[in-house]
Amino acid sequence: MLRAAGVGRGDEVVVPAFGRAGLAEAVVAAGALPVFADIDPHTYCLVAEAVDAVTGPRTAAVVAVHRFGRPAPMWQLRGHGERHGLLVLEEREEAVGGPTGVEERREAAAHLDQRLRGVGTPERDRDHTYTQYVVRVPGNGRPDRDAFARALRAKGVDCTVPVKTPLHRTAEHWRDVRLPETERAADDTLALPLVPVGERRALHRLVSACNALGGLLQPA
């Protein structure tokens, strides 16, 4: 994708650090250098202001990832690309488990939105397709989220940490980069299963387990 677009050695490509390593690896495979920009705390996608802050004379492209079913602000990113002569590419994620249809996922998500307590549910958006249902676990960072996840799994709830380590923390020469929203998201996000509304027993188990634990993690 990048090589075909003419991106190569000496170029820089802006990508999110909150995401899969394969994207940064693809940049490196093209001979370019990945440059990490911060994300919006609600959509988990790149924001134009953060991209602008890291755009320099060697920047050739921006790759926006639509995260968890929330669309990145493409009109803003394309506007930034036009002003700076940059290629702006998109990457979409596939749905992970749960209902296959978008409307089914939205129905299941709405059901959880109304019933979950003690965790931060996703901000509502009419364009949200819920490829994953990601909540924020309040508290003081990763130990709280990880303890919460272990307790849920012990109760039979299949949950996952979407991004265990942001990419700018995986190599020494990137560790002086400061991406506060990315780091907070990596510390406290948790993907819960989207249970179809008709599966009442599984849904009750999920909601009951989360609500019993969530109140214990409320900030003082």
MARLO-246638 format. One record per residue: x, y, z of N, C-alpha, C, O in turn; residue in one letter. Coordinates in Angstrom, 1 decimal, always signed. Atoms other than C-alpha are relative to their C-alpha. Example, Ala and Ser with C-alpha at 12.3 -4.5 7.8 and 13.67 -1.06 7.14 Angstrom:
BEGIN
+0.9  -1.2  +0.0  +12.3  -4.5  +7.8  +0.9  +1.2  +0.0  +1.9  +1.2  +0.7  A;
-0.9  -1.1  +0.0  +13.7  -1.1  +7.1  -0.8  +1.1  +0.8  -0.3  +2.2  +0.9  S;
This chain:
BEGIN
+0.8  -1.2  +0.0  +0.0  +0.0  +0.0  +0.9  +1.3  +0.0  +0.7  +2.1  -0.8  M;
-0.9  -1.2  -0.1  +2.7  +2.5  +1.0  +1.0  +0.1  -1.1  +1.1  +1.1  -1.7  L;
-1.0  +0.0  +1.1  +5.3  +1.5  -1.5  -0.7  +0.3  -1.4  -0.2  +1.1  -2.2  R;
+0.8  -0.3  +1.2  +2.6  +1.5  -4.3  -0.3  +1.5  -0.1  -0.5  +2.0  -1.2  A;
+0.4  -1.4  +0.0  +1.8  +5.1  -3.3  +1.3  +0.9  -0.1  +1.2  +2.1  -0.1  A;
-1.2  -0.8  +0.1  +5.5  +6.1  -3.6  +0.7  +0.4  +1.3  +1.7  +1.1  +1.2  G;
-0.6  -0.3  -1.3  +6.4  +6.2  +0.1  +1.2  -1.0  +0.1  +1.1  -2.2  -0.2  V;
-1.2  +0.8  -0.1  +10.0  +5.0  +0.7  +1.0  +0.6  +0.9  +0.7  +1.3  +1.8  G;
-1.1  -0.4  -0.8  +13.3  +5.6  +2.2  +0.2  +1.5  +0.2  +0.1  +2.3  -0.8  R;
-0.2  -1.4  -0.3  +13.8  +8.9  +4.0  -1.4  +0.7  +0.3  -1.4  +1.8  +0.8  G;
+1.3  -0.6  -0.3  +10.0  +9.5  +4.3  -0.4  -0.4  +1.4  +0.1  -1.3  +2.0  D;
+0.7  +0.2  -1.2  +8.0  +9.7  +7.5  -1.4  -0.2  -0.2  -2.0  +0.5  -1.0  E;
+1.5  +0.3  +0.1  +4.5  +8.3  +8.0  -0.6  +0.1  +1.4  -0.1  -0.6  +2.3  V;
+0.7  -0.2  -1.3  +2.2  +9.4  +10.8  -1.0  -1.1  +0.2  -1.8  -1.3  -0.6  V;
+0.9  +1.1  -0.4  +0.4  +6.5  +12.5  -0.3  +0.1  +1.4  +0.4  +0.7  +2.2  V;
+0.3  +0.0  -1.4  -1.3  +5.9  +15.8  +0.8  -1.0  +0.7  +1.2  -2.1  +0.2  P;
-0.8  +0.9  -0.8  +0.7  +4.3  +18.6  -1.0  -0.9  +0.7  -0.6  -2.0  +1.2  A;
+1.0  +0.8  -0.6  -2.6  +2.9  +20.0  -0.6  -0.9  -1.1  -1.5  -0.5  -1.7  F;
+0.4  +0.8  +1.1  -3.0  +0.0  +17.7  +0.9  -1.2  -0.2  +1.8  -1.5  +0.6  G;
-0.8  +1.2  +0.3  -1.5  -3.0  +16.1  +1.4  +0.3  -0.5  +1.6  +1.3  -1.2  R;
-1.3  -0.3  +0.4  +2.2  -3.3  +15.5  +0.2  -0.2  -1.5  +1.1  +0.4  -2.1  A;
-0.2  +0.3  +1.4  +1.7  -4.5  +11.9  +0.0  +1.3  -0.8  +0.6  +1.3  -1.9  G;
+0.1  -1.2  +0.8  +0.9  -1.0  +10.7  +1.4  +0.7  +0.0  +1.9  +1.1  -1.0  L;
-1.3  -0.5  -0.1  +4.2  +0.4  +12.0  +1.1  -0.8  -0.7  +2.0  -0.3  -1.4  A;
-0.9  +0.9  +0.7  +6.0  -2.6  +10.6  -0.1  +0.1  -1.5  +0.9  +0.0  -2.2  E;
+0.2  -0.2  +1.4  +4.5  -2.0  +7.2  +0.7  +1.3  -0.5  +1.2  +1.4  -1.6  A;
-0.7  -1.2  +0.3  +5.9  +1.5  +7.3  +1.5  -0.2  -0.1  +2.2  +0.2  -1.0  V;
-1.5  +0.3  +0.0  +9.4  +0.2  +8.2  +0.3  -0.8  -1.3  +1.4  -0.7  -1.9  V;
-0.3  +0.8  +1.2  +9.1  -2.4  +5.4  +0.0  +0.8  -1.3  +0.7  +0.4  -2.2  A;
-0.1  -0.9  +1.2  +8.5  +0.4  +2.9  +1.2  +0.8  +0.0  +1.5  +1.5  -1.0  A;
-1.3  -0.8  +0.0  +11.8  +1.9  +4.0  -0.2  +1.4  +0.7  +0.7  +2.1  +0.8  G;
+0.3  -1.3  -0.7  +10.1  +4.8  +5.9  +0.0  -0.1  +1.5  +0.3  -1.2  +2.0  A;
-0.1  -0.1  -1.4  +10.0  +5.9  +9.5  -1.4  +0.3  +0.6  -2.0  +1.3  +0.2  L;
+1.3  -0.3  -0.6  +6.8  +5.6  +11.6  +0.2  +1.2  +1.0  +1.1  +1.2  +1.8  P;
+0.0  -1.1  -1.0  +6.0  +8.8  +13.6  -1.4  -0.1  +0.6  -2.4  -0.1  +0.0  V;
+1.2  +0.2  -0.7  +3.4  +8.5  +16.3  -0.7  +1.3  +0.4  +0.0  +2.2  +0.9  F;
+0.8  -1.2  -0.4  +0.6  +11.0  +17.0  -1.0  -0.5  +1.0  -1.4  -1.7  +1.0  A;
+0.9  +0.3  -1.1  -1.8  +11.1  +19.9  -1.4  -0.2  -0.6  -1.7  +0.1  -1.7  D;
+1.4  +0.3  +0.5  -5.5  +10.0  +19.7  -1.0  +0.8  +0.8  -0.7  +1.4  +1.8  I;
+1.2  -0.5  -0.7  -8.9  +11.3  +20.7  -0.4  -1.0  +1.1  -0.4  -2.1  +0.8  D;
+0.3  +0.9  -1.1  -9.8  +9.9  +24.1  -1.4  -0.7  -0.1  -1.6  -1.7  +0.6  P;
+1.3  +0.6  +0.1  -13.4  +9.0  +23.0  +0.0  -0.9  -1.2  -0.7  -2.0  -1.2  H;
+0.0  +0.9  +1.2  -12.8  +7.6  +19.5  +1.2  -0.9  -0.2  +1.1  -1.9  -0.9  T;
-1.2  +0.7  +0.1  -9.3  +6.3  +19.9  +0.6  +0.1  -1.3  +1.5  -0.8  -1.7  Y;
-0.6  -0.2  +1.4  -8.5  +7.6  +16.4  +0.9  +1.2  +0.1  +0.8  +2.0  +1.0  C;
-0.8  -1.2  +0.2  -5.9  +10.1  +15.3  -0.8  +1.2  -0.1  -2.0  +1.2  -0.6  L;
+0.7  -1.3  +0.2  -6.9  +13.7  +15.5  +1.0  +0.9  -0.7  +2.2  +0.9  -0.6  V;
-0.7  -0.9  +0.9  -5.8  +16.4  +13.1  +1.0  +0.8  +0.7  +2.2  +1.0  +0.3  A;
-0.9  -0.8  -0.8  -4.2  +18.6  +15.8  +1.2  -0.7  +0.4  +2.3  -0.2  +0.3  E;
-1.1  +0.8  -0.4  -2.0  +15.8  +17.0  +0.9  -0.3  -1.2  +2.1  -0.4  -1.1  A;
-0.8  +0.3  +1.2  -1.0  +14.9  +13.4  +0.8  +1.2  -0.4  +1.9  +1.2  -0.8  V;
-0.7  -1.3  +0.4  -0.2  +18.6  +12.7  +1.2  +0.2  +0.9  +2.2  +0.7  +0.4  D;
-1.1  -0.3  -1.0  +2.1  +18.7  +15.8  +1.2  -0.9  -0.4  +2.3  -0.5  +0.0  A;
-1.2  +0.8  +0.3  +4.3  +15.9  +14.4  +0.3  +0.0  -1.5  +1.2  -0.7  -1.9  V;
-0.3  -0.1  +1.4  +4.2  +16.8  +10.7  +1.2  +0.9  -0.2  +1.3  +2.0  +0.3  T;
-1.2  -0.8  +0.3  +7.6  +17.9  +9.4  +0.3  -0.1  -1.5  -0.5  -0.6  -2.3  G;
-0.4  +0.0  +1.5  +9.5  +18.3  +6.1  +0.1  -1.4  -0.6  +0.0  -1.5  -1.8  P;
-0.2  +1.3  +0.6  +10.0  +14.6  +5.7  -1.3  -0.8  +0.0  -1.4  -2.0  -0.5  R;
+1.3  +0.7  -0.1  +6.3  +13.6  +6.4  -0.5  -0.2  -1.4  -0.7  +0.8  -2.2  T;
+0.6  +0.3  +1.3  +4.9  +11.9  +3.3  -1.4  -0.5  +0.0  -2.2  -0.4  -0.9  A;
+1.4  +0.6  +0.0  +1.7  +10.2  +4.5  -0.5  -0.1  +1.5  +0.3  +0.0  +2.4  A;
+0.7  +0.3  -1.2  -0.8  +9.7  +7.3  -0.9  -1.2  -0.2  -1.5  -1.3  -1.2  V;
+0.9  +1.2  +0.1  -2.5  +6.4  +8.0  -1.0  +0.1  +1.2  -0.6  -0.1  +2.3  V;
+1.1  -0.1  -1.0  -5.8  +6.8  +9.9  -0.6  -1.4  +0.2  -1.0  -2.0  -0.8  A;
+0.6  +1.3  -0.3  -7.2  +3.7  +11.6  -1.4  +0.3  +0.7  -1.5  +1.0  +1.7  V;
+1.4  -0.1  -0.7  -11.0  +3.5  +12.4  +0.0  -1.1  +1.1  +0.0  -2.3  +0.8  H;
-0.2  +0.9  -1.2  -10.9  +2.0  +15.9  -1.3  -0.4  +0.6  -2.2  +0.4  +0.9  R;
+1.2  +0.6  -0.7  -13.5  -0.3  +17.4  -1.3  +0.3  -0.6  -2.4  +0.3  +0.1  F;
+1.3  -0.4  +0.7  -16.1  +0.8  +14.9  -0.3  +1.5  +0.0  -1.3  +1.9  -0.5  G;
+0.1  -1.4  +0.0  -15.6  +4.5  +15.5  +0.8  +0.6  -1.2  +2.0  +0.3  -1.3  R;
-0.8  -0.6  +1.1  -14.6  +6.5  +12.3  +0.9  +1.1  +0.4  +0.6  +1.9  +1.3  P;
-0.9  -1.1  -0.2  -11.6  +8.7  +12.3  -0.5  +1.2  -0.8  -1.3  +1.1  -1.7  A;
+0.5  -1.2  +0.6  -12.2  +12.3  +11.3  +0.7  +0.3  -1.3  +1.6  +1.2  -1.4  P;
-0.7  -0.1  +1.3  -11.2  +11.9  +7.7  -0.1  +1.3  -0.7  +0.9  +1.7  -1.3  M;
+0.0  -1.3  +0.6  -12.4  +15.3  +6.5  +1.1  +0.9  +0.5  +1.6  +1.7  -0.2  W;
-1.0  -0.9  -0.6  -10.1  +17.0  +8.9  +1.4  -0.5  -0.4  +2.3  +0.3  -0.7  Q;
-1.3  +0.6  +0.4  -7.2  +14.6  +8.2  +0.3  +0.3  -1.5  +1.5  +0.5  -1.8  L;
-0.3  -0.3  +1.5  -7.6  +15.0  +4.4  +0.3  +1.5  -0.2  +1.1  +1.8  -1.0  R;
-0.3  -1.5  +0.1  -7.7  +18.8  +4.9  +1.4  +0.3  +0.4  +2.1  +1.1  -0.3  G;
-1.4  -0.2  -0.4  -4.4  +18.6  +6.7  +0.9  -0.6  -1.1  +1.9  +0.0  -1.4  H;
-0.9  +0.6  +1.0  -3.0  +16.3  +4.0  +0.0  +0.9  -1.2  +1.1  +1.1  -1.8  G;
+0.0  -0.9  +1.1  -4.1  +18.8  +1.3  +0.9  +1.2  +0.2  +1.6  +1.7  -0.7  E;
-0.8  -1.2  -0.4  -2.4  +21.7  +3.1  +1.5  -0.3  -0.1  +2.3  +0.6  -0.4  R;
-1.4  +0.4  -0.1  +0.8  +19.8  +3.5  +0.5  -0.9  -1.2  +1.7  -1.3  -1.2  H;
-0.3  +0.9  +1.1  +0.8  +17.7  +0.3  +0.3  -1.4  +0.4  +1.2  -2.1  -0.1  G;
-0.2  +1.4  -0.5  +0.5  +14.4  +2.2  -1.0  -1.0  -0.5  -2.2  -0.6  -0.8  L;
+0.9  +1.1  +0.3  -1.0  +11.1  +1.2  -0.8  -0.4  +1.3  -0.1  -0.5  +2.4  L;
+0.8  +0.4  -1.1  -3.9  +10.2  +3.6  -0.7  -1.3  -0.3  -1.5  -1.4  -1.2  V;
+0.6  +1.4  +0.2  -4.8  +6.5  +3.9  -0.8  -0.4  +1.1  -0.7  +0.2  +2.2  L;
+0.9  +0.5  -1.1  -7.4  +4.7  +5.9  +0.2  -1.5  +0.2  +0.5  -2.3  -0.8  E;
+0.0  +1.4  -0.3  -7.4  +1.3  +7.6  -1.2  -0.3  +0.9  -1.4  +0.4  +1.9  E;
+1.2  +0.4  -0.8  -10.6  -0.4  +8.9  +0.3  -1.3  +0.7  +1.0  -2.1  +0.3  R;
-0.1  +1.3  -0.8  -10.8  -3.1  +11.6  -1.2  -0.8  -0.2  -2.3  -0.4  -0.4  E;
+1.1  +1.0  +0.1  -12.9  -6.2  +11.3  -0.7  -0.2  +1.4  +0.0  +0.0  +2.4  E;
+0.7  +0.3  -1.2  -15.5  -7.0  +13.9  +0.6  -1.2  +0.7  +1.0  -2.2  +0.1  A;
-0.6  +1.1  -0.7  -14.2  -9.2  +16.7  -1.1  -0.7  +0.8  -1.5  -0.2  +1.9  V;
+1.0  +0.8  -0.7  -16.7  -11.9  +17.8  -1.4  +0.7  +0.1  -1.6  +1.8  -0.5  G;
+1.3  -0.5  -0.2  -20.3  -11.3  +18.8  -0.9  +0.0  -1.3  -0.6  -0.7  -2.2  G;
+0.8  -0.1  +1.1  -23.1  -10.4  +16.4  +0.7  +0.4  -1.3  +1.6  +1.2  -1.2  P;
-0.7  -0.3  +1.3  -22.1  -10.2  +12.7  -0.6  +1.3  -0.6  +0.2  +2.0  -1.3  T;
+0.6  -1.1  +0.6  -24.6  -7.5  +11.6  +0.2  +1.3  +0.8  +0.2  +1.3  +2.0  G;
-0.3  -1.3  -0.7  -24.0  -3.8  +12.4  -1.2  +0.3  +0.9  -1.0  +0.7  +2.0  V;
+1.2  -0.3  -0.8  -27.6  -3.3  +13.6  -0.1  -0.9  +1.3  -0.5  -0.4  +2.3  E;
+0.0  +1.0  -1.2  -27.3  -6.4  +15.9  +1.0  +0.5  +1.0  +0.7  +0.5  +2.2  E;
-1.0  -0.5  -0.9  -24.1  -5.0  +17.3  -0.5  +1.2  +0.7  -0.2  +1.4  +1.9  R;
+0.5  -1.3  -0.6  -25.7  -1.6  +17.9  -1.0  -0.3  +1.1  -1.0  +0.3  +2.1  R;
+1.0  +0.3  -1.0  -28.6  -3.2  +19.7  +0.6  -0.6  +1.2  +0.2  -0.2  +2.3  E;
-0.7  +0.6  -1.1  -26.3  -5.3  +21.9  +0.7  +1.1  +0.8  +0.7  +1.1  +2.0  A;
-0.7  -1.1  -0.7  -24.2  -2.2  +22.7  -0.9  +0.9  +0.7  -0.6  +1.3  +1.9  A;
+0.9  -0.8  -0.7  -27.2  -0.1  +23.5  -0.5  -0.6  +1.3  -0.8  +0.0  +2.3  A;
+0.5  +0.8  -1.1  -28.4  -2.8  +25.9  +1.1  +0.1  +1.1  +0.7  +0.3  +2.3  H;
-1.0  -0.1  -1.0  -25.0  -2.7  +27.7  +0.1  +1.4  +0.5  +0.3  +1.7  +1.7  L;
-0.1  -1.4  -0.4  -24.9  +1.1  +27.7  -1.0  +0.3  +1.1  -0.6  +1.0  +2.1  D;
+1.0  -0.3  -1.0  -28.1  +1.2  +29.7  +0.2  -0.8  +1.3  -0.4  -0.3  +2.3  Q;
-0.1  +0.8  -1.2  -27.1  -1.5  +32.2  +1.3  +0.0  +0.8  +1.3  -0.3  +2.0  R;
-1.3  +0.0  -0.7  -23.4  -1.2  +33.0  +0.2  +1.2  +0.9  -0.2  +2.3  +0.6  L;
-0.4  -1.0  -1.0  -22.3  +0.7  +36.1  +1.4  -0.2  +0.4  +1.9  -1.3  +0.4  R;
-1.3  +0.1  -0.6  -18.9  +1.5  +37.4  +1.1  -0.1  -1.1  +2.3  -0.2  -0.7  G;
-1.0  -0.1  +1.0  -17.2  +1.5  +34.0  -0.4  +1.1  -1.0  -1.6  +1.4  -1.1  V;
+0.3  -1.0  +1.0  -17.0  +4.1  +31.3  -0.4  -0.6  -1.3  +0.4  -1.2  -2.0  G;
+0.5  +0.6  +1.2  -19.2  +3.0  +28.4  +0.4  +0.9  -1.2  +0.7  +2.0  -1.1  T;
-0.4  -0.8  +1.2  -18.4  +4.1  +24.8  -0.9  +1.2  -0.2  -2.1  +1.1  +0.0  P;
+0.8  -1.2  +0.3  -19.5  +7.6  +23.8  -0.8  -0.4  -1.2  -0.3  -0.9  -2.2  E;
+0.9  +0.4  +1.1  -22.5  +7.2  +21.5  +0.3  +0.9  -1.2  +0.6  +2.1  -1.1  R;
-0.2  -0.6  +1.3  -22.2  +8.1  +17.9  -0.8  -0.8  -1.0  -0.8  -2.0  -1.1  D;
+0.9  +0.7  +1.0  -24.7  +7.4  +15.1  +0.8  -0.8  -1.0  +0.2  -1.7  -1.6  R;
-0.8  +0.8  +1.0  -21.8  +6.1  +12.9  +0.8  -1.1  +0.6  +1.5  -1.9  -0.1  D;
-0.8  +1.1  -0.7  -20.4  +3.7  +15.5  -0.6  -1.3  -0.4  -1.8  -1.6  -0.3  H;
+0.4  +1.4  +0.5  -20.5  +0.1  +14.2  +0.4  -1.1  +1.0  +0.1  -2.2  +0.8  T;
-0.3  +0.9  -1.1  -19.1  -1.5  +17.4  +0.7  -1.3  -0.5  +0.3  -2.4  -0.2  Y;
-0.8  +1.2  +0.3  -16.5  -3.8  +15.9  +0.6  -0.6  +1.3  +0.9  -1.8  +1.3  T;
-0.3  +0.5  -1.3  -15.5  -4.1  +19.5  -0.7  +1.0  +1.0  -0.9  +2.1  +0.7  Q;
+0.7  -0.8  -1.0  -17.3  -2.9  +22.7  +1.0  +0.3  +1.1  +1.4  -0.6  +1.9  Y;
-1.1  -0.4  -0.8  -14.6  -1.0  +24.6  -0.4  +0.9  +1.1  -1.0  +2.0  +0.8  V;
+0.3  -0.8  -1.1  -15.1  +0.4  +28.1  +1.3  +0.5  +0.6  +2.4  +0.0  +0.3  V;
-1.1  -0.5  -0.8  -12.8  +2.4  +30.4  -0.2  -0.4  +1.4  -1.3  -0.2  +2.0  R;
+0.1  +0.4  -1.4  -12.1  +1.0  +33.8  +0.6  +1.1  +0.9  +1.8  +1.4  +0.8  V;
-0.5  -1.1  -0.8  -11.8  +3.9  +36.3  +1.0  -0.5  +1.1  +0.9  -1.6  +1.5  P;
-0.9  +0.4  -1.0  -9.0  +3.9  +38.8  +1.3  +0.7  -0.2  +1.4  +1.7  -0.8  G;
-1.3  -0.6  +0.1  -5.3  +4.5  +38.9  +0.9  -0.6  -1.1  +2.1  -0.7  -0.9  N;
-0.8  +0.6  +1.1  -4.2  +2.8  +35.7  +0.0  -1.5  -0.1  -1.0  -2.1  +0.4  G;
+0.0  +1.4  +0.4  -3.2  -0.6  +34.5  -0.3  -1.0  +1.1  -1.0  -2.0  +0.8  R;
+0.3  +1.1  -1.0  -3.2  -2.6  +37.8  -1.5  -0.1  +0.2  -2.0  -1.3  +0.4  P;
+1.5  +0.1  -0.2  -6.9  -1.7  +38.3  -0.7  -0.7  -1.2  -1.5  -1.6  -1.0  D;
+0.6  +0.6  +1.2  -7.9  -2.6  +34.7  +0.4  -1.5  -0.1  -0.5  -2.3  -0.4  R;
-0.4  +1.4  +0.1  -5.9  -5.8  +34.8  -0.6  -0.9  +1.0  -1.0  -2.0  +0.8  D;
+0.6  +0.8  -1.0  -7.3  -6.9  +38.1  -1.5  -0.2  -0.3  -2.1  -1.2  +0.0  A;
+1.4  +0.1  +0.4  -10.8  -6.1  +36.8  -0.2  -1.1  -1.0  -1.1  -1.9  -1.0  F;
+0.1  +1.0  +1.1  -10.2  -8.2  +33.7  +0.2  -1.4  +0.6  -0.5  -2.3  +0.2  A;
-0.2  +1.4  -0.6  -8.9  -11.2  +35.8  -1.2  -0.4  +0.7  -1.6  -1.6  +0.7  R;
+1.2  +0.3  -0.8  -11.9  -11.0  +38.0  -1.2  -0.4  -0.9  -2.0  -1.3  -0.6  A;
+1.1  +0.3  +1.0  -14.3  -11.0  +35.0  +0.2  -1.4  -0.6  -0.7  -2.1  -0.7  L;
-0.2  +1.4  +0.6  -12.6  -14.0  +33.4  -0.2  -1.1  +1.0  -0.7  -2.2  +0.6  R;
+0.2  +1.0  -1.0  -12.8  -15.8  +36.7  -1.5  -0.3  +0.1  -1.9  -1.4  +0.6  A;
+1.5  +0.2  -0.1  -16.6  -15.3  +36.5  -0.5  -0.5  -1.4  -1.8  -0.5  -1.6  K;
+0.5  +0.6  +1.3  -16.7  -16.7  +32.9  -0.2  +1.0  -1.1  -0.9  +0.7  -2.1  G;
+0.2  -1.0  +1.0  -16.7  -13.4  +31.0  +1.3  +0.2  -0.8  +2.4  +0.4  -0.2  V;
-1.1  +0.0  +0.9  -14.4  -13.4  +28.0  +0.3  +1.5  -0.4  -0.4  +2.0  -1.3  D;
-0.3  -1.4  +0.4  -12.8  -9.9  +27.9  +1.5  +0.0  -0.4  +2.3  -0.9  +0.0  C;
-1.3  -0.1  +0.5  -9.6  -8.7  +26.3  +0.5  +1.4  +0.2  -0.3  +2.4  +0.1  T;
-0.7  -1.3  +0.0  -7.1  -5.8  +26.6  +0.3  +0.3  -1.4  +1.1  -0.4  -2.0  V;
-0.2  -0.2  +1.4  -7.2  -4.2  +23.2  +1.4  +0.4  -0.4  +1.9  +0.0  -1.5  P;
-1.4  -0.4  +0.3  -3.7  -2.6  +23.3  +0.7  -0.1  +1.3  +0.5  +0.8  +2.2  V;
-0.7  +0.2  -1.2  -1.4  -3.9  +26.0  +1.1  +1.1  +0.2  +1.3  +1.6  +1.3  K;
-1.2  -1.0  -0.1  +1.6  -1.6  +25.2  -0.1  +0.9  -1.3  -0.1  +0.4  -2.4  T;
+0.0  -0.9  +1.2  +1.4  +1.5  +22.9  +1.3  -0.1  -0.7  +2.4  -0.4  -0.1  P;
-1.2  +0.3  +0.8  +3.9  +1.2  +20.1  +1.2  +0.9  +0.3  +2.3  +0.5  +0.1  L;
-1.2  -0.9  -0.3  +6.0  +4.2  +21.1  +0.7  -0.4  +1.3  +1.8  +0.1  +1.6  H;
-0.7  +0.6  -1.1  +6.9  +2.2  +24.2  +0.7  -1.3  -0.3  +1.2  -1.9  +0.6  R;
-0.6  +1.3  +0.4  +8.3  -0.8  +22.3  +1.4  +0.2  -0.5  +2.0  -0.9  -0.7  T;
-1.4  -0.1  +0.5  +11.6  +0.7  +21.1  +0.6  +1.2  +0.7  +0.0  +2.2  +1.0  A;
-0.7  -1.0  -0.9  +14.2  +2.8  +23.0  -0.1  +1.4  -0.6  -0.2  +2.3  +0.1  E;
-0.1  -1.3  +0.6  +14.4  +5.6  +20.4  -1.3  +0.7  -0.1  -1.4  +1.9  -0.5  H;
+1.3  -0.7  +0.0  +10.7  +6.3  +20.7  -0.5  +0.3  +1.4  -1.5  +1.0  +1.6  W;
+0.5  -0.1  -1.4  +10.4  +6.3  +24.5  -0.1  +1.4  +0.5  -0.7  +1.6  +1.6  R;
+0.2  -1.3  -0.5  +10.8  +10.0  +24.9  -1.2  +0.7  -0.6  -1.4  +1.9  -0.3  D;
+1.3  -0.6  +0.5  +7.6  +10.6  +22.9  -1.0  +0.0  +1.1  -1.2  -1.0  +1.8  V;
+1.0  -0.1  -1.0  +4.8  +11.8  +25.1  -1.4  +0.1  -0.7  -1.7  +1.0  -1.5  R;
+1.3  +0.1  +0.6  +1.3  +10.7  +24.0  -1.0  -0.3  +1.2  -1.3  -1.5  +1.4  L;
+0.8  +0.2  -1.2  -0.9  +11.2  +27.1  -1.3  -0.8  -0.2  -1.6  -1.7  +0.6  P;
+1.3  +0.7  +0.2  -4.2  +10.1  +25.7  +0.2  -1.5  -0.4  -0.6  -2.4  +0.0  E;
-0.3  +1.4  +0.4  -2.7  +7.0  +24.1  +0.4  -0.8  +1.2  +0.0  -2.0  +1.3  T;
-0.5  +0.8  -1.1  -1.0  +6.0  +27.3  -1.2  -0.3  +1.0  -1.3  -1.4  +1.6  E;
+1.1  +0.2  -0.9  -4.2  +6.5  +29.4  -0.9  -1.1  -0.6  -1.4  -1.9  +0.1  R;
+0.9  +1.0  +0.7  -6.2  +4.4  +26.8  +0.6  -1.4  +0.2  -0.1  -2.3  +0.4  A;
-0.7  +1.3  -0.2  -3.6  +1.6  +27.0  -0.1  -0.5  +1.4  -0.1  -1.7  +1.6  A;
+0.0  +0.4  -1.4  -3.8  +1.6  +30.8  -1.4  -0.4  +0.4  -1.5  -1.3  +1.3  D;
+1.3  +0.3  -0.7  -7.6  +1.5  +31.3  -1.1  -0.5  -1.0  -2.3  -0.6  -0.6  D;
+1.0  +0.5  +0.9  -9.4  +0.2  +28.2  -0.1  -1.5  +0.1  +0.8  -2.2  +0.4  T;
+0.3  +1.4  -0.1  -11.1  -3.2  +28.2  -1.1  -0.3  -1.0  -2.1  +0.4  -1.0  L;
+1.0  +0.4  +0.9  -13.0  -4.9  +25.4  -0.9  -1.1  +0.6  -0.4  -2.2  +1.0  A;
+0.9  +1.0  -0.5  -16.1  -6.7  +26.6  -0.8  -0.7  -1.1  -0.9  -0.1  -2.2  L;
+0.7  +0.7  +1.1  -18.0  -9.3  +24.6  -1.4  +0.7  -0.3  -2.1  +1.1  +0.7  P;
+1.4  -0.5  +0.4  -21.1  -8.0  +22.7  -0.9  -1.2  +0.0  -0.9  -2.0  -1.0  L;
+0.9  +1.2  -0.1  -23.7  -10.5  +23.8  -1.3  +0.4  -0.6  -1.9  +1.4  -0.3  V;
+1.4  -0.2  +0.5  -26.9  -10.7  +21.7  -1.0  +0.1  +1.0  -1.0  -0.6  +2.0  P;
+1.1  -0.2  -1.0  -29.9  -9.4  +23.5  -0.8  -1.2  +0.4  -1.2  -1.4  +1.5  V;
+0.7  +1.2  -0.3  -31.6  -12.7  +23.2  +0.6  -1.0  +0.9  +0.0  -1.9  +1.4  G;
-0.7  +1.0  -0.8  -28.9  -14.6  +25.1  +0.0  +0.6  +1.5  +1.0  +1.1  +2.0  E;
+0.2  -0.7  -1.3  -30.3  -13.5  +28.5  +0.9  -0.5  +1.1  +1.4  +0.3  +1.9  R;
-0.9  +0.5  -1.0  -28.2  -15.8  +30.7  +1.4  +0.6  -0.1  +2.0  +1.1  +0.9  R;
-1.3  -0.5  +0.2  -24.9  -14.7  +29.2  +0.1  +1.5  +0.3  +1.0  +2.0  +0.8  A;
+0.0  -1.4  -0.2  -25.9  -11.1  +29.2  -0.1  +0.4  +1.5  +0.5  +1.3  +2.0  L;
+0.1  -0.3  -1.5  -27.0  -11.2  +32.9  +1.3  -0.3  +0.7  +1.7  +0.5  +1.6  H;
-1.2  +0.3  -0.6  -23.7  -12.8  +33.8  +1.0  +1.1  -0.2  +1.7  +1.5  +0.7  R;
-0.9  -1.1  +0.3  -21.7  -10.1  +32.0  -0.3  +1.3  +0.8  +0.6  +1.8  +1.5  L;
+0.4  -1.2  -0.6  -23.7  -7.2  +33.4  +0.2  -0.1  +1.6  +0.7  +0.8  +2.2  V;
-0.1  +0.2  -1.5  -23.8  -8.6  +37.0  +1.5  +0.0  +0.4  +1.8  +0.6  +1.4  S;
-1.4  +0.0  -0.3  -20.1  -9.3  +37.0  +0.7  +1.4  -0.1  +1.4  +1.8  +0.8  A;
-0.6  -1.3  +0.2  -19.1  -5.9  +35.7  -0.5  +1.0  +1.1  +0.3  +1.7  +1.7  C;
+0.6  -0.9  -0.9  -21.5  -4.0  +38.0  +0.5  -0.3  +1.5  +0.7  +0.6  +2.3  N;
-0.4  +0.3  -1.3  -20.4  -5.9  +41.1  +1.5  +0.5  +0.2  +1.8  +0.9  +1.3  A;
-1.4  -0.4  -0.1  -16.7  -5.1  +40.4  +0.2  +1.5  -0.2  +1.0  +2.2  +0.4  L;
-0.2  -1.4  +0.4  -17.1  -1.6  +38.9  -0.1  +1.0  +1.1  +0.7  +1.9  +1.2  G;
+0.2  -0.9  -1.1  -18.3  +0.1  +42.0  +1.2  +0.0  +1.0  +1.5  +1.0  +1.6  G;
-1.1  +0.0  -0.8  -15.2  -1.0  +43.8  +1.2  +0.8  -0.5  +2.1  +1.1  +0.2  L;
-1.1  -0.7  +0.6  -13.0  +0.8  +41.4  -0.2  +1.5  -0.3  +0.6  +2.2  -0.9  L;
+0.3  -1.4  +0.1  -14.6  +4.2  +41.5  +1.1  +0.8  +0.7  +1.5  +0.5  +1.8  Q;
-1.0  -0.8  -0.6  -12.0  +6.9  +42.1  -0.5  +0.7  +1.3  -1.7  +1.0  +1.4  P;
+0.4  -0.6  -1.3  -12.0  +8.3  +45.7  -0.4  +1.5  -0.2  -0.7  +2.2  +0.8  A;
